[in-house]
């Protein structure tokens, strides 16, 4: 009888822990954007049940965890970290920003790594001069 009660308690505890624990997941998934050259681009990313660290990657190159991104003065990671918001802002977009971006959330405790991709397409502005022929 005592062994049955102990087994029931163990099963109950496992069920409580399993239902109380939720993996981190994207509440807002980054979406691909098309912007005009020189415009501002904002790639959104929001994570629920956040446990790991968040960073953005550009074409597979990790940009780091800081809001100020070394080597990328036009890039800023901003948002409300308490609510898991980690958006990437790119000001004065240029053709070199045309790339595949990824919001990455690292592992922590029992949470798995999660990643979400979005592409940024920068549309080039061509200026065509008009010539006056005499």
N, CA, C and O atoms as a GROMACS GRO file, in nm:
protein
  536
    1UNK      N    1   0.082  -0.120   0.000
    1UNK     CA    2   0.000   0.000   0.000
    1UNK      C    3   0.086   0.125   0.000
    1UNK      O    4   0.060   0.220  -0.075
    2UNK      N    5   0.188   0.126   0.083
    2UNK     CA    6   0.278   0.240   0.092
    2UNK      C    7   0.351   0.262  -0.041
    2UNK      O    8   0.372   0.376  -0.083
    3UNK      N    9   0.389   0.153  -0.108
    3UNK     CA   10   0.460   0.162  -0.236
    3UNK      C   11   0.367   0.219  -0.344
    3UNK      O   12   0.412   0.296  -0.429
    4UNK      N   13   0.238   0.182  -0.340
    4UNK     CA   14   0.142   0.236  -0.438
    4UNK      C   15   0.124   0.386  -0.419
    4UNK      O   16   0.120   0.461  -0.516
    5UNK      N   17   0.113   0.428  -0.296
    5UNK     CA   18   0.097   0.571  -0.267
    5UNK      C   19   0.222   0.648  -0.312
    5UNK      O   20   0.212   0.754  -0.372
    6UNK      N   21   0.339   0.592  -0.283
    6UNK     CA   22   0.464   0.656  -0.324
    6UNK      C   23   0.470   0.669  -0.477
    6UNK      O   24   0.507   0.773  -0.530
    7UNK      N   25   0.432   0.561  -0.547
    7UNK     CA   26   0.431   0.564  -0.693
    7UNK      C   27   0.333   0.668  -0.747
    7UNK      O   28   0.364   0.739  -0.844
    8UNK      N   29   0.216   0.679  -0.686
    8UNK     CA   30   0.118   0.779  -0.727
    8UNK      C   31   0.171   0.921  -0.705
    8UNK      O   32   0.150   1.009  -0.788
    9UNK      N   33   0.238   0.942  -0.594
    9UNK     CA   34   0.296   1.073  -0.566
    9UNK      C   35   0.403   1.108  -0.669
    9UNK      O   36   0.410   1.221  -0.716
   10UNK      N   37   0.487   1.012  -0.703
   10UNK     CA   38   0.592   1.034  -0.803
   10UNK      C   39   0.529   1.069  -0.938
   10UNK      O   40   0.572   1.164  -1.004
   11UNK      N   41   0.429   0.993  -0.979
   11UNK     CA   42   0.361   1.020  -1.107
   11UNK      C   43   0.297   1.158  -1.105
   11UNK      O   44   0.307   1.233  -1.202
   12UNK      N   45   0.232   1.192  -0.996
   12UNK     CA   46   0.169   1.323  -0.982
   12UNK      C   47   0.273   1.435  -0.993
   12UNK      O   48   0.251   1.533  -1.064
   13UNK      N   49   0.385   1.421  -0.925
   13UNK     CA   50   0.491   1.523  -0.930
   13UNK      C   51   0.548   1.538  -1.071
   13UNK      O   52   0.573   1.650  -1.116
   14UNK      N   53   0.567   1.428  -1.139
   14UNK     CA   54   0.618   1.432  -1.277
   14UNK      C   55   0.518   1.506  -1.367
   14UNK      O   56   0.558   1.588  -1.450
   15UNK      N   57   0.390   1.477  -1.351
   15UNK     CA   58   0.288   1.544  -1.432
   15UNK      C   59   0.282   1.693  -1.402
   15UNK      O   60   0.267   1.774  -1.494
   16UNK      N   61   0.292   1.731  -1.277
   16UNK     CA   62   0.290   1.872  -1.240
   16UNK      C   63   0.409   1.945  -1.300
   16UNK      O   64   0.394   2.053  -1.357
   17UNK      N   65   0.526   1.888  -1.288
   17UNK     CA   66   0.647   1.950  -1.342
   17UNK      C   67   0.639   1.958  -1.494
   17UNK      O   68   0.675   2.061  -1.552
   18UNK      N   69   0.593   1.854  -1.559
   18UNK     CA   70   0.585   1.851  -1.705
   18UNK      C   71   0.487   1.955  -1.758
   18UNK      O   72   0.514   2.019  -1.860
   19UNK      N   73   0.374   1.974  -1.691
   19UNK     CA   74   0.277   2.072  -1.739
   19UNK      C   75   0.319   2.214  -1.702
   19UNK      O   76   0.283   2.308  -1.774
   20UNK      N   77   0.392   2.232  -1.594
   20UNK     CA   78   0.434   2.366  -1.553
   20UNK      C   79   0.550   2.417  -1.637
   20UNK      O   80   0.566   2.538  -1.653
   21UNK      N   81   0.631   2.327  -1.691
   21UNK     CA   82   0.750   2.365  -1.768
   21UNK      C   83   0.716   2.375  -1.915
   21UNK      O   84   0.671   2.278  -1.976
   22UNK      N   85   0.737   2.493  -1.972
   22UNK     CA   86   0.715   2.512  -2.115
   22UNK      C   87   0.844   2.560  -2.178
   22UNK      O   88   0.916   2.641  -2.121
   23UNK      N   89   0.873   2.509  -2.297
   23UNK     CA   90   0.991   2.549  -2.371
   23UNK      C   91   0.978   2.695  -2.416
   23UNK      O   92   0.867   2.746  -2.434
   24UNK      N   93   1.092   2.760  -2.434
   24UNK     CA   94   1.091   2.893  -2.494
   24UNK      C   95   1.045   2.880  -2.639
   24UNK      O   96   1.077   2.781  -2.707
   25UNK      N   97   0.972   2.979  -2.686
   25UNK     CA   98   0.922   2.975  -2.824
   25UNK      C   99   0.904   3.118  -2.874
   25UNK      O  100   0.899   3.213  -2.796
   26UNK      N  101   0.895   3.132  -3.006
   26UNK     CA  102   0.878   3.263  -3.066
   26UNK      C  103   0.733   3.308  -3.056
   26UNK      O  104   0.642   3.242  -3.107
   27UNK      N  105   0.713   3.419  -2.988
   27UNK     CA  106   0.582   3.482  -2.981
   27UNK      C  107   0.560   3.568  -3.106
   27UNK      O  108   0.449   3.576  -3.158
   28UNK      N  109   0.668   3.632  -3.152
   28UNK     CA  110   0.669   3.706  -3.279
   28UNK      C  111   0.786   3.652  -3.360
   28UNK      O  112   0.902   3.665  -3.320
   29UNK      N  113   0.755   3.593  -3.475
   29UNK     CA  114   0.857   3.537  -3.563
   29UNK      C  115   0.901   3.646  -3.662
   29UNK      O  116   0.817   3.716  -3.716
   30UNK      N  117   1.031   3.660  -3.684
   30UNK     CA  118   1.077   3.759  -3.782
   30UNK      C  119   1.015   3.732  -3.920
   30UNK      O  120   1.001   3.618  -3.962
   31UNK      N  121   0.980   3.841  -3.988
   31UNK     CA  122   0.924   3.830  -4.123
   31UNK      C  123   1.018   3.896  -4.223
   31UNK      O  124   1.084   3.995  -4.192
   32UNK      N  125   1.023   3.839  -4.341
   32UNK     CA  126   1.108   3.895  -4.446
   32UNK      C  127   1.057   4.033  -4.487
   32UNK      O  128   0.936   4.059  -4.490
   33UNK      N  129   1.151   4.122  -4.518
   33UNK     CA  130   1.118   4.260  -4.554
   33UNK      C  131   1.182   4.299  -4.685
   33UNK      O  132   1.285   4.246  -4.725
   34UNK      N  133   1.118   4.394  -4.753
   34UNK     CA  134   1.175   4.461  -4.869
   34UNK      C  135   1.174   4.610  -4.836
   34UNK      O  136   1.069   4.666  -4.806
   35UNK      N  137   1.291   4.672  -4.842
   35UNK     CA  138   1.300   4.815  -4.814
   35UNK      C  139   1.377   4.885  -4.925
   35UNK      O  140   1.460   4.825  -4.993
   36UNK      N  141   1.348   5.011  -4.941
   36UNK     CA  142   1.419   5.095  -5.036
   36UNK      C  143   1.556   5.128  -4.978
   36UNK      O  144   1.570   5.148  -4.858
   37UNK      N  145   1.656   5.134  -5.062
   37UNK     CA  146   1.790   5.172  -5.018
   37UNK      C  147   1.781   5.307  -4.946
   37UNK      O  148   1.718   5.400  -4.996
   38UNK      N  149   1.845   5.317  -4.830
   38UNK     CA  150   1.842   5.439  -4.749
   38UNK      C  151   1.733   5.440  -4.643
   38UNK      O  152   1.736   5.524  -4.553
   39UNK      N  153   1.638   5.348  -4.652
   39UNK     CA  154   1.528   5.342  -4.554
   39UNK      C  155   1.572   5.265  -4.429
   39UNK      O  156   1.676   5.199  -4.428
   40UNK      N  157   1.490   5.275  -4.325
   40UNK     CA  158   1.512   5.199  -4.202
   40UNK      C  159   1.441   5.064  -4.215
   40UNK      O  160   1.330   5.056  -4.267
   41UNK      N  161   1.507   4.960  -4.167
   41UNK     CA  162   1.447   4.825  -4.164
   41UNK      C  163   1.442   4.778  -4.019
   41UNK      O  164   1.539   4.794  -3.945
   42UNK      N  165   1.330   4.721  -3.979
   42UNK     CA  166   1.317   4.664  -3.845
   42UNK      C  167   1.270   4.520  -3.858
   42UNK      O  168   1.160   4.493  -3.906
   43UNK      N  169   1.356   4.428  -3.816
   43UNK     CA  170   1.321   4.286  -3.810
   43UNK      C  171   1.278   4.257  -3.667
   43UNK      O  172   1.354   4.280  -3.573
   44UNK      N  173   1.156   4.207  -3.652
   44UNK     CA  174   1.100   4.185  -3.519
   44UNK      C  175   1.124   4.042  -3.471
   44UNK      O  176   1.126   3.948  -3.550
   45UNK      N  177   1.142   4.030  -3.340
   45UNK     CA  178   1.160   3.899  -3.278
   45UNK      C  179   1.117   3.910  -3.132
   45UNK      O  180   1.169   3.994  -3.058
   46UNK      N  181   1.024   3.826  -3.090
   46UNK     CA  182   0.981   3.825  -2.950
   46UNK      C  183   0.970   3.680  -2.904
   46UNK      O  184   0.918   3.594  -2.976
   47UNK      N  185   1.018   3.655  -2.784
   47UNK     CA  186   1.028   3.519  -2.731
   47UNK      C  187   0.947   3.507  -2.602
   47UNK      O  188   0.956   3.592  -2.514
   48UNK      N  189   0.868   3.402  -2.592
   48UNK     CA  190   0.795   3.372  -2.469
   48UNK      C  191   0.870   3.264  -2.392
   48UNK      O  192   0.940   3.182  -2.452
   49UNK      N  193   0.856   3.264  -2.261
   49UNK     CA  194   0.926   3.170  -2.173
   49UNK      C  195   1.077   3.178  -2.193
   49UNK      O  196   1.146   3.076  -2.189
   50UNK      N  197   1.126   3.298  -2.215
   50UNK     CA  198   1.267   3.318  -2.246
   50UNK      C  199   1.356   3.270  -2.131
   50UNK      O  200   1.336   3.307  -2.015
   51UNK      N  201   1.453   3.187  -2.167
   51UNK     CA  202   1.551   3.139  -2.069
   51UNK      C  203   1.693   3.162  -2.119
   51UNK      O  204   1.782   3.192  -2.039
   52UNK      N  205   1.716   3.149  -2.250
   52UNK     CA  206   1.849   3.165  -2.308
   52UNK      C  207   1.877   3.309  -2.349
   52UNK      O  208   1.791   3.397  -2.334
   53UNK      N  209   1.997   3.331  -2.400
   53UNK     CA  210   2.035   3.464  -2.450
   53UNK      C  211   1.993   3.477  -2.596
   53UNK      O  212   1.991   3.379  -2.670
   54UNK      N  213   1.959   3.601  -2.635
   54UNK     CA  214   1.912   3.627  -2.771
   54UNK      C  215   2.016   3.707  -2.847
   54UNK      O  216   2.077   3.800  -2.795
   55UNK      N  217   2.036   3.667  -2.973
   55UNK     CA  218   2.120   3.745  -3.062
   55UNK      C  219   2.068   3.730  -3.205
   55UNK      O  220   1.988   3.640  -3.234
   56UNK      N  221   2.113   3.818  -3.291
   56UNK     CA  222   2.083   3.810  -3.433
   56UNK      C  223   2.207   3.764  -3.507
   56UNK      O  224   2.319   3.786  -3.463
   57UNK      N  225   2.185   3.698  -3.621
   57UNK     CA  226   2.294   3.659  -3.710
   57UNK      C  227   2.261   3.712  -3.849
   57UNK      O  228   2.145   3.720  -3.889
   58UNK      N  229   2.366   3.748  -3.922
   58UNK     CA  230   2.352   3.795  -4.060
   58UNK      C  231   2.430   3.698  -4.149
   58UNK      O  232   2.551   3.685  -4.135
   59UNK      N  233   2.361   3.632  -4.240
   59UNK     CA  234   2.423   3.533  -4.328
   59UNK      C  235   2.511   3.435  -4.251
   59UNK      O  236   2.621   3.400  -4.295
   60UNK      N  237   2.462   3.391  -4.134
   60UNK     CA  238   2.532   3.292  -4.054
   60UNK      C  239   2.635   3.348  -3.958
   60UNK      O  240   2.691   3.274  -3.877
   61UNK      N  241   2.662   3.479  -3.965
   61UNK     CA  242   2.760   3.542  -3.876
   61UNK      C  243   2.688   3.601  -3.755
   61UNK      O  244   2.604   3.690  -3.770
   62UNK      N  245   2.720   3.551  -3.635
   62UNK     CA  246   2.654   3.597  -3.513
   62UNK      C  247   2.694   3.741  -3.482
   62UNK      O  248   2.813   3.775  -3.481
   63UNK      N  249   2.594   3.826  -3.455
   63UNK     CA  250   2.619   3.968  -3.430
   63UNK      C  251   2.640   4.000  -3.282
   63UNK      O  252   2.678   4.112  -3.249
   64UNK      N  253   2.615   3.906  -3.193
   64UNK     CA  254   2.641   3.926  -3.051
   64UNK      C  255   2.515   3.958  -2.972
   64UNK      O  256   2.406   3.975  -3.027
   65UNK      N  257   2.533   3.965  -2.841
   65UNK     CA  258   2.420   3.978  -2.748
   65UNK      C  259   2.394   4.122  -2.704
   65UNK      O  260   2.293   4.148  -2.639
   66UNK      N  261   2.482   4.213  -2.738
   66UNK     CA  262   2.471   4.352  -2.695
   66UNK      C  263   2.374   4.429  -2.785
   66UNK      O  264   2.355   4.394  -2.901
   67UNK      N  265   2.313   4.534  -2.730
   67UNK     CA  266   2.224   4.616  -2.812
   67UNK      C  267   2.303   4.698  -2.914
   67UNK      O  268   2.252   4.729  -3.021
   68UNK      N  269   2.427   4.733  -2.879
   68UNK     CA  270   2.517   4.799  -2.973
   68UNK      C  271   2.602   4.690  -3.037
   68UNK      O  272   2.668   4.614  -2.966
   69UNK      N  273   2.600   4.681  -3.168
   69UNK     CA  274   2.665   4.569  -3.237
   69UNK      C  275   2.799   4.614  -3.294
   69UNK      O  276   2.803   4.693  -3.389
   70UNK      N  277   2.910   4.564  -3.238
   70UNK     CA  278   3.043   4.605  -3.284
   70UNK      C  279   3.064   4.577  -3.432
   70UNK      O  280   3.031   4.469  -3.482
   71UNK      N  281   3.118   4.676  -3.502
   71UNK     CA  282   3.145   4.661  -3.644
   71UNK      C  283   3.025   4.689  -3.733
   71UNK      O  284   3.036   4.690  -3.855
   72UNK      N  285   2.910   4.713  -3.672
   72UNK     CA  286   2.787   4.742  -3.746
   72UNK      C  287   2.721   4.866  -3.684
   72UNK      O  288   2.620   4.853  -3.615
   73UNK      N  289   2.776   4.983  -3.708
   73UNK     CA  290   2.726   5.103  -3.641
   73UNK      C  291   2.582   5.140  -3.678
   73UNK      O  292   2.518   5.216  -3.606
   74UNK      N  293   2.531   5.089  -3.788
   74UNK     CA  294   2.393   5.120  -3.828
   74UNK      C  295   2.292   5.020  -3.773
   74UNK      O  296   2.172   5.034  -3.795
   75UNK      N  297   2.342   4.917  -3.702
   75UNK     CA  298   2.256   4.811  -3.648
   75UNK      C  299   2.239   4.832  -3.497
   75UNK      O  300   2.333   4.866  -3.427
   76UNK      N  301   2.116   4.809  -3.450
   76UNK     CA  302   2.087   4.815  -3.307
   76UNK      C  303   1.986   4.707  -3.273
   76UNK      O  304   1.886   4.689  -3.343
   77UNK      N  305   2.012   4.635  -3.164
   77UNK     CA  306   1.912   4.541  -3.112
   77UNK      C  307   1.836   4.615  -3.003
   77UNK      O  308   1.897   4.664  -2.907
   78UNK      N  309   1.705   4.624  -3.017
   78UNK     CA  310   1.627   4.703  -2.922
   78UNK      C  311   1.495   4.632  -2.892
   78UNK      O  312   1.456   4.537  -2.960
   79UNK      N  313   1.428   4.679  -2.789
   79UNK     CA  314   1.298   4.623  -2.752
   79UNK      C  315   1.283   4.620  -2.602
   79UNK      O  316   1.358   4.684  -2.529
   80UNK      N  317   1.186   4.546  -2.557
   80UNK     CA  318   1.157   4.532  -2.414
   80UNK      C  319   1.204   4.394  -2.370
   80UNK      O  320   1.133   4.294  -2.385
   81UNK      N  321   1.324   4.389  -2.316
   81UNK     CA  322   1.383   4.260  -2.279
   81UNK      C  323   1.303   4.187  -2.171
   81UNK      O  324   1.303   4.064  -2.167
   82UNK      N  325   1.236   4.262  -2.085
   82UNK     CA  326   1.154   4.197  -1.981
   82UNK      C  327   1.041   4.115  -2.042
   82UNK      O  328   0.995   4.017  -1.983
   83UNK      N  329   0.998   4.156  -2.162
   83UNK     CA  330   0.891   4.085  -2.232
   83UNK      C  331   0.942   4.004  -2.350
   83UNK      O  332   0.864   3.960  -2.435
   84UNK      N  333   1.074   3.984  -2.356
   84UNK     CA  334   1.133   3.899  -2.458
   84UNK      C  335   1.138   3.958  -2.598
   84UNK      O  336   1.144   3.885  -2.696
   85UNK      N  337   1.134   4.092  -2.608
   85UNK     CA  338   1.134   4.158  -2.739
   85UNK      C  339   1.277   4.199  -2.774
   85UNK      O  340   1.341   4.277  -2.703
   86UNK      N  341   1.326   4.145  -2.885
   86UNK     CA  342   1.464   4.170  -2.932
   86UNK      C  343   1.460   4.200  -3.082
   86UNK      O  344   1.493   4.114  -3.163
   87UNK      N  345   1.420   4.320  -3.118
   87UNK     CA  346   1.412   4.359  -3.258
   87UNK      C  347   1.548   4.406  -3.307
   87UNK      O  348   1.632   4.451  -3.229
   88UNK      N  349   1.570   4.394  -3.437
   88UNK     CA  350   1.693   4.442  -3.499
   88UNK      C  351   1.658   4.559  -3.590
   88UNK      O  352   1.579   4.545  -3.684
   89UNK      N  353   1.718   4.675  -3.562
   89UNK     CA  354   1.697   4.795  -3.643
   89UNK      C  355   1.822   4.819  -3.727
   89UNK      O  356   1.934   4.816  -3.677
   90UNK      N  357   1.800   4.844  -3.856
   90UNK     CA  358   1.908   4.881  -3.948
   90UNK      C  359   1.870   5.015  -4.008
   90UNK      O  360   1.769   5.025  -4.079
   91UNK      N  361   1.949   5.118  -3.980
   91UNK     CA  362   1.920   5.250  -4.036
   91UNK      C  363   2.000   5.269  -4.164
   91UNK      O  364   2.107   5.211  -4.182
   92UNK      N  365   1.945   5.353  -4.252
   92UNK     CA  366   2.012   5.386  -4.378
   92UNK      C  367   2.053   5.258  -4.453
   92UNK      O  368   2.170   5.240  -4.488
   93UNK      N  369   1.956   5.172  -4.478
   93UNK     CA  370   1.982   5.042  -4.543
   93UNK      C  371   2.059   5.059  -4.673
   93UNK      O  372   2.033   5.150  -4.752
   94UNK      N  373   2.154   4.968  -4.693
   94UNK     CA  374   2.231   4.969  -4.817
   94UNK      C  375   2.232   4.827  -4.875
   94UNK      O  376   2.185   4.733  -4.812
   95UNK      N  377   2.286   4.815  -4.994
   95UNK     CA  378   2.290   4.683  -5.059
   95UNK      C  379   2.368   4.581  -4.978
   95UNK      O  380   2.342   4.461  -4.989
   96UNK      N  381   2.464   4.625  -4.897
   96UNK     CA  382   2.540   4.531  -4.815
   96UNK      C  383   2.456   4.470  -4.703
   96UNK      O  384   2.495   4.371  -4.642
   97UNK      N  385   2.340   4.529  -4.675
   97UNK     CA  386   2.249   4.476  -4.573
   97UNK      C  387   2.154   4.370  -4.630
   97UNK      O  388   2.087   4.300  -4.554
   98UNK      N  389   2.149   4.359  -4.761
   98UNK     CA  390   2.064   4.260  -4.828
   98UNK      C  391   2.119   4.122  -4.792
   98UNK      O  392   2.224   4.081  -4.843
   99UNK      N  393   2.047   4.049  -4.705
   99UNK     CA  394   2.101   3.924  -4.651
   99UNK      C  395   1.992   3.843  -4.584
   99UNK      O  396   1.876   3.885  -4.575
  100UNK      N  397   2.032   3.725  -4.538
  100UNK     CA  398   1.945   3.638  -4.458
  100UNK      C  399   1.980   3.663  -4.311
  100UNK      O  400   2.096   3.652  -4.272
  101UNK      N  401   1.879   3.696  -4.231
  101UNK     CA  402   1.899   3.722  -4.089
  101UNK      C  403   1.832   3.612  -4.008
  101UNK      O  404   1.739   3.547  -4.055
  102UNK      N  405   1.882   3.592  -3.887
  102UNK     CA  406   1.827   3.488  -3.801
  102UNK      C  407   1.824   3.537  -3.658
  102UNK      O  408   1.926   3.583  -3.604
  103UNK      N  409   1.707   3.528  -3.596
  103UNK     CA  410   1.695   3.554  -3.452
  103UNK      C  411   1.725   3.421  -3.383
  103UNK      O  412   1.660   3.320  -3.409
  104UNK      N  413   1.825   3.423  -3.294
  104UNK     CA  414   1.871   3.300  -3.229
  104UNK      C  415   1.854   3.312  -3.078
  104UNK      O  416   1.891   3.413  -3.018
  105UNK      N  417   1.798   3.209  -3.018
  105UNK     CA  418   1.783   3.204  -2.873
  105UNK      C  419   1.860   3.082  -2.824
  105UNK      O  420   1.830   2.969  -2.863
  106UNK      N  421   1.958   3.106  -2.739
  106UNK     CA  422   2.045   2.999  -2.692
  106UNK      C  423   1.977   2.909  -2.590
  106UNK      O  424   1.871   2.940  -2.538
  107UNK      N  425   2.042   2.795  -2.562
  107UNK     CA  426   1.987   2.701  -2.465
  107UNK      C  427   2.009   2.752  -2.322
  107UNK      O  428   2.098   2.832  -2.296
  108UNK      N  429   1.926   2.704  -2.233
  108UNK     CA  430   1.942   2.734  -2.090
  108UNK      C  431   1.860   2.631  -2.013
  108UNK      O  432   1.749   2.596  -2.052
  109UNK      N  433   1.916   2.585  -1.902
  109UNK     CA  434   1.852   2.482  -1.821
  109UNK      C  435   1.801   2.371  -1.911
  109UNK      O  436   1.880   2.302  -1.975
  110UNK      N  437   1.671   2.351  -1.918
  110UNK     CA  438   1.614   2.244  -2.000
  110UNK      C  439   1.555   2.298  -2.130
  110UNK      O  440   1.483   2.226  -2.200
  111UNK      N  441   1.584   2.423  -2.163
  111UNK     CA  442   1.531   2.485  -2.285
  111UNK      C  443   1.624   2.458  -2.403
  111UNK      O  444   1.746   2.464  -2.389
  112UNK      N  445   1.565   2.428  -2.517
  112UNK     CA  446   1.642   2.402  -2.639
  112UNK      C  447   1.667   2.532  -2.715
  112UNK      O  448   1.597   2.631  -2.695
  113UNK      N  449   1.768   2.528  -2.802
  113UNK     CA  450   1.797   2.640  -2.892
  113UNK      C  451   1.680   2.655  -2.989
  113UNK      O  452   1.625   2.556  -3.038
  114UNK      N  453   1.641   2.780  -3.016
  114UNK     CA  454   1.542   2.805  -3.121
  114UNK      C  455   1.596   2.913  -3.214
  114UNK      O  456   1.669   3.002  -3.172
  115UNK      N  457   1.558   2.903  -3.341
  115UNK     CA  458   1.605   2.998  -3.443
  115UNK      C  459   1.490   3.027  -3.539
  115UNK      O  460   1.406   2.941  -3.565
  116UNK      N  461   1.488   3.150  -3.590
  116UNK     CA  462   1.389   3.187  -3.692
  116UNK      C  463   1.454   3.280  -3.793
  116UNK      O  464   1.524   3.375  -3.757
  117UNK      N  465   1.431   3.252  -3.921
  117UNK     CA  466   1.495   3.326  -4.030
  117UNK      C  467   1.402   3.429  -4.092
  117UNK      O  468   1.280   3.416  -4.090
  118UNK      N  469   1.464   3.533  -4.147
  118UNK     CA  470   1.395   3.633  -4.228
  118UNK      C  471   1.497   3.694  -4.322
  118UNK      O  472   1.613   3.713  -4.286
  119UNK      N  473   1.454   3.722  -4.442
  119UNK     CA  474   1.546   3.786  -4.536
  119UNK      C  475   1.514   3.934  -4.548
  119UNK      O  476   1.398   3.976  -4.538
  120UNK      N  477   1.618   4.011  -4.569
  120UNK     CA  478   1.603   4.154  -4.594
  120UNK      C  479   1.647   4.178  -4.737
  120UNK      O  480   1.760   4.150  -4.775
  121UNK      N  481   1.556   4.232  -4.816
  121UNK     CA  482   1.586   4.267  -4.954
  121UNK      C  483   1.591   4.418  -4.963
  121UNK      O  484   1.493   4.487  -4.932
  122UNK      N  485   1.704   4.470  -5.006
  122UNK     CA  486   1.722   4.614  -5.021
  122UNK      C  487   1.709   4.647  -5.170
  122UNK      O  488   1.784   4.595  -5.253
  123UNK      N  489   1.613   4.732  -5.200
  123UNK     CA  490   1.585   4.769  -5.339
  123UNK      C  491   1.669   4.891  -5.375
  123UNK      O  492   1.660   4.996  -5.312
  124UNK      N  493   1.750   4.873  -5.477
  124UNK     CA  494   1.842   4.978  -5.522
  124UNK      C  495   1.764   5.088  -5.593
  124UNK      O  496   1.675   5.062  -5.674
  125UNK      N  497   1.802   5.211  -5.562
  125UNK     CA  498   1.743   5.326  -5.629
  125UNK      C  499   1.834   5.367  -5.743
  125UNK      O  500   1.949   5.406  -5.720
  126UNK      N  501   1.784   5.360  -5.864
  126UNK     CA  502   1.863   5.402  -5.979
  126UNK      C  503   1.820   5.541  -6.020
  126UNK      O  504   1.701   5.569  -6.038
  127UNK      N  505   1.916   5.627  -6.034
  127UNK     CA  506   1.888   5.762  -6.080
  127UNK      C  507   1.927   5.771  -6.227
  127UNK      O  508   2.042   5.748  -6.263
  128UNK      N  509   1.832   5.805  -6.308
  128UNK     CA  510   1.859   5.818  -6.450
  128UNK      C  511   1.855   5.967  -6.484
  128UNK      O  512   1.753   6.033  -6.467
  129UNK      N  513   1.965   6.016  -6.533
  129UNK     CA  514   1.973   6.157  -6.571
  129UNK      C  515   1.906   6.176  -6.706
  129UNK      O  516   1.916   6.091  -6.794
  130UNK      N  517   1.841   6.287  -6.719
  130UNK     CA  518   1.785   6.318  -6.851
  130UNK      C  519   1.882   6.411  -6.923
  130UNK      O  520   1.933   6.508  -6.866
  131UNK      N  521   1.904   6.380  -7.046
  131UNK     CA  522   1.997   6.460  -7.126
  131UNK      C  523   1.918   6.545  -7.224
  131UNK      O  524   1.822   6.499  -7.286
  132UNK      N  525   1.960   6.665  -7.236
  132UNK     CA  526   1.899   6.755  -7.333
  132UNK      C  527   1.988   6.759  -7.456
  132UNK      O  528   2.103   6.802  -7.450
  133UNK      N  529   1.934   6.714  -7.566
  133UNK     CA  530   2.012   6.709  -7.689
  133UNK      C  531   1.971   6.826  -7.778
  133UNK      O  532   1.853   6.848  -7.802
  134UNK      N  533   2.070   6.900  -7.826
  134UNK     CA  534   2.044   7.014  -7.916
  134UNK      C  535   2.065   6.974  -8.057
  134UNK      O  536   2.048   7.056  -8.148
   0.00000   0.00000   0.00000
